[in-house]
Amino acid sequence: MDNKISFTEITACPVRYVLAINDTLNVLTGKWKLPIIGTLLYNKKRFGEIQQNIPRITPRMLSKELKELEINGIVKRTVYQTVPLSVEYELTESAKNLREVLDRMLQWGLQHRDAIIAK
C-alpha cells in the first residue's frame, strides 16, 4: 500500500498545501541556505570555496548552515583522510531537484525587480 500523497491531492486541500509549504520552508529558511545551495548546484566545493562565493557570510555562520543542511538531507559532507584533513560539500540527489525551483525564483526575482524599478 502506497502512502504517498500526490501533488493534486495536496493542492486540493488547503491544510495539506500549507503543511507542505511549511515543511519546505523549515528546511530552506534563512538568509544563507539558498545561496549555499545555489553555490553547490553545479559541483562540489570545499568550505573556503563556498565562503568565497557568498559575500559577507562568516565562517561560523557557514559552518552552522552547512550542518543544518546536512541534517536535513540537502548537503552531503565528505571527509578525506589527507594531511591536513580535506572536506568537500555537495548537494544530495534530492537537493539537486531544487534547481528547477531556484531557476523559477531567479526568473521571478528579475521580473519583479524590473517591475519595481519601472514604477
N, C-alpha and C positions, 0 to 999 in steps of 0.2 A: 504494500500500500504506500503510495507516494504522498508525503505530507507537504510537498512544496506548494506554495501559493503562487498563482500566476499573476503576471503584471495586470491583466484585465480584471482579475478579482480584486486586486489591491486598489486600482484606480476607481473601481465601482463602489468602494467602501471608504468613506472619508476617514474613519478611525484607523484602518489599516494603512491608508495612504500617509497619514500624519505620523504614525509609528515608524513606517519605513523611512520617511524623510528624517525623522529624529535619529534613527539608528545610523544613517549615513552621516548626519552632522556630528554625532558623537565621535565618530572616527576621524572626521576631516576638519573639524572646527579648530580654529586657532590661526593666529597671524602667519605662522610659518609652515604649517603642514602642507598646504597646496604648493607653495614654492619649492619645498623639498621634493615632493612628488614630481613636480614639473622638471626639476633638475635631474631626477633619476629616470625619466621616461625613456631616454634614448640609450643609456648604457650605465653600467655600474660605476661607482665613484668611491674614492676614499674620502674620509672626513674633511680634510683640507680642501679638496676639490669642490665638495658641496658648499663649504663655507665661502669659498671664493665666488661661487655663482649666486650667492644670496647676500646682497649688500645689507649691512647693519645687523646681521644675526650674530649673537655672541656664541662662543664655543659651548658655554654652559647650556644655553637655550637649544642649540642644535643637538647636543647630546640628549637632552630631555625629550625633545620632539622625536628624534630617531628611536629612542627607547619605546615611546608610546606607539609609534607607527609599527615597530616590530611586534609589540604585544598584540596589536590589533590585526596582524597578518598582512600589513601593507608593505613593509620593508623586510628584506632578508639580510641579515648581517653574517658575513663570512670572515672568520679569523684565520690568517695564515701564520703558521709557526715559523716565522722568519725572525732574524735579529736585526733591528727591533721588530716586534710583532706588527703585522700589517693587517688592516681591516678594510673590507670593501662592503659597500651597501648597494643593494639593487632592489627593484620592485618585485614583488611576488607576481605570479601569473594573474591572480585575482586583481591586483592593483593595476596591472597593465591595461585592464579593461576600462580604467578611468580616463584613458587617453581621449576617447570619444567625448566624454563629459567635459574634460578640460578644453578640448578644441571648441566645443559649443560655448563654453563660458568665455573663452577668448573672443570668439566672434561677437557674442552679446556685449561684452565689455567694450570692444572697439566701436560697435554701433551706438551704444549708449553714450559713450564719451563724445562721439561726433554729434549726437543729438543735443547733448547738454551744451557743448561749445557753440553750436549753431543758434541757440536761443539768444 
